[in-house]
């Protein structure tokens, strides 16, 4: 779900193997972030990795986008936050940009270096 959603969002094949992704989630991501999954009919349809200051990953299965799963996950991260969250999204992913902006995130930077060699945008949300 995560890999397919990302590939469709950025128009680029995943550069890491499935095994490398499993290792990343279990050994690296899980050490620094809370990972939440959204399930429907026993299938993973969304995931978020966050801590009190940052959302590191947020992906929704392409067949389940637009029905509130992302909103539910991002609101969970907001409640658990320090009152401020940052995240990056790829500049090419305009759908994600609209989603984050709809949910109160503001652009605070551009051009972060990433493995995909794509321009990205740094967003921030601050609690009211």
Protein Blocks (a to p, Z undefined) as FASTA:
>chain_A
ZZmmmmmmnopacfbdfklmmmmmmmmmmmmpccddddeehiafbdcdddfkbcfbdcdd
fklgoiommmmmmmmmmmmmgoiacddddfklmmlmmmmmmnopacfbehiacfkopacd
ddddddZZ
